[in-house]
Amino acid sequence: MSAESCRVVSAGAPGATSRGLDIAAGVSAESVGATRICMQLGVVPPGGAAEPHLHEGHETAIYVLEGRAGMDYGDALEHRLEAGPGDFVFIGAGVPHRPFNLSETEPVRYVAARTDPHEDESVVLLPHLR
């Protein structure tokens, strides 16, 4: 086992994703050579929403740190859930979804972990579901 097998990583500067949300890189293939997981900090700005999308072949787990988020999901985004601080959200591989902020004044901050180790994970945008 090498000294590189355990590392501390400071959150990177937030950057926009193809889904329209800001993500701060954390643990990933790019930062530590991870092969099966990526963990990031995310922000949904007040009134903000992601583009409808899915993560092809990868599961996602989200922990909401602050704010109130909604998420439409399903083949036609026909289902809705809401989550707040202390809630965990699971998104199955290949499930179309569109997360959004329920507040017009406060951001949503969350931690996301995916089974895709890359910072710019396997995302398929679904503009027909806007």
C-alpha positions as CSV (number, residue, x, y, z in Angstrom):
1,M,0.0,0.0,0.0
2,S,1.4,3.4,-1.0
3,A,1.2,6.7,0.8
4,E,-1.0,7.9,-2.0
5,S,-3.8,5.4,-1.0
6,C,-5.1,8.0,1.6
7,R,-5.3,11.7,0.8
8,V,-6.9,14.9,2.0
9,V,-8.4,17.0,-0.8
10,S,-9.6,20.6,-0.4
11,A,-12.7,21.5,-2.3
12,G,-11.9,23.1,-5.6
13,A,-13.4,26.3,-6.8
14,P,-17.0,25.9,-8.0
15,G,-17.4,25.6,-11.7
16,A,-20.4,25.2,-13.9
17,T,-21.5,21.8,-15.2
18,S,-23.2,20.9,-18.4
19,R,-26.4,20.6,-16.3
20,G,-26.3,24.3,-15.3
21,L,-25.3,23.8,-11.7
22,D,-22.1,24.8,-9.8
23,I,-20.0,21.9,-8.5
24,A,-16.8,22.1,-6.4
25,A,-14.5,19.2,-7.2
26,G,-13.5,16.9,-4.3
27,V,-12.7,13.2,-4.6
28,S,-12.5,12.0,-8.2
29,A,-10.4,10.2,-10.7
30,E,-8.9,13.6,-11.6
31,S,-8.0,14.7,-8.0
32,V,-6.9,11.4,-6.4
33,G,-7.1,8.7,-9.0
34,A,-10.4,7.3,-7.7
35,T,-11.7,4.4,-9.8
36,R,-15.3,3.9,-8.5
37,I,-16.5,7.0,-6.8
38,C,-16.7,10.8,-7.2
39,M,-17.8,13.1,-4.4
40,Q,-18.5,16.8,-4.9
41,L,-20.0,19.9,-3.2
42,G,-22.8,21.5,-5.2
43,V,-24.9,24.6,-5.1
44,V,-28.3,25.3,-6.6
45,P,-28.7,29.1,-6.6
46,P,-32.0,30.7,-5.5
47,G,-34.7,29.9,-8.0
48,G,-32.2,27.8,-10.0
49,A,-32.7,24.5,-11.7
50,A,-30.6,22.0,-13.6
51,E,-31.2,20.9,-17.1
52,P,-33.2,17.7,-17.3
53,H,-30.6,14.8,-17.5
54,L,-29.7,11.3,-16.5
55,H,-26.5,9.7,-15.4
56,E,-26.0,6.8,-17.7
57,G,-25.0,3.6,-15.9
58,H,-24.2,5.4,-12.6
59,E,-26.0,5.8,-9.3
60,T,-26.0,9.1,-7.3
61,A,-26.4,9.8,-3.6
62,I,-27.0,13.3,-2.4
63,Y,-26.9,14.7,1.2
64,V,-28.6,18.1,1.6
65,L,-26.6,20.5,3.8
66,E,-28.9,23.5,3.6
67,G,-31.9,24.9,1.7
68,R,-35.0,23.2,0.3
69,A,-34.6,21.3,-3.0
70,G,-37.2,19.7,-5.3
71,M,-36.6,17.1,-8.0
72,D,-38.8,16.0,-10.8
73,Y,-38.0,12.5,-12.0
74,G,-39.2,9.7,-14.2
75,D,-39.5,9.2,-18.0
76,A,-41.5,12.3,-18.4
77,L,-40.4,14.0,-15.1
78,E,-43.9,13.0,-13.9
79,H,-42.9,12.4,-10.2
80,R,-41.7,14.9,-7.7
81,L,-39.9,14.8,-4.3
82,E,-38.6,17.4,-1.9
83,A,-35.6,17.3,0.4
84,G,-34.2,19.6,3.0
85,P,-31.2,19.8,5.4
86,G,-30.3,16.3,6.8
87,D,-32.1,14.4,4.0
88,F,-30.5,11.9,1.7
89,V,-31.6,11.4,-1.9
90,F,-30.9,8.4,-4.1
91,I,-31.1,8.6,-7.9
92,G,-30.9,5.3,-9.7
93,A,-28.7,4.8,-12.8
94,G,-30.4,6.1,-15.9
95,V,-33.3,7.8,-14.2
96,P,-34.2,11.1,-15.9
97,H,-34.4,13.9,-13.3
98,R,-34.3,17.7,-12.9
99,P,-33.3,19.1,-9.5
100,F,-34.3,22.7,-8.6
101,N,-34.3,25.1,-5.7
102,L,-37.6,25.7,-4.0
103,S,-36.5,29.1,-2.6
104,E,-36.1,32.3,-4.5
105,T,-33.8,33.8,-1.8
106,E,-31.7,31.0,-0.3
107,P,-29.2,28.6,-2.1
108,V,-29.3,24.8,-1.8
109,R,-26.0,23.3,-0.7
110,Y,-25.4,19.6,-1.0
111,V,-22.8,16.8,-1.2
112,A,-23.1,14.4,-4.1
113,A,-21.4,11.0,-4.5
114,R,-21.6,9.0,-7.8
115,T,-20.4,5.7,-8.9
116,D,-18.7,7.4,-11.9
117,P,-15.3,8.5,-10.7
118,H,-14.9,11.4,-13.1
119,E,-15.7,15.1,-12.2
120,D,-17.6,15.5,-15.4
121,E,-19.5,12.3,-15.1
122,S,-21.5,10.4,-17.7
123,V,-24.4,12.9,-18.2
124,V,-27.0,12.7,-20.9
125,L,-28.9,15.9,-21.3
126,L,-32.6,15.6,-22.0
127,P,-33.6,19.0,-23.5
128,H,-37.0,17.6,-24.7
129,L,-38.1,17.4,-21.0
130,R,-37.6,21.1,-20.3
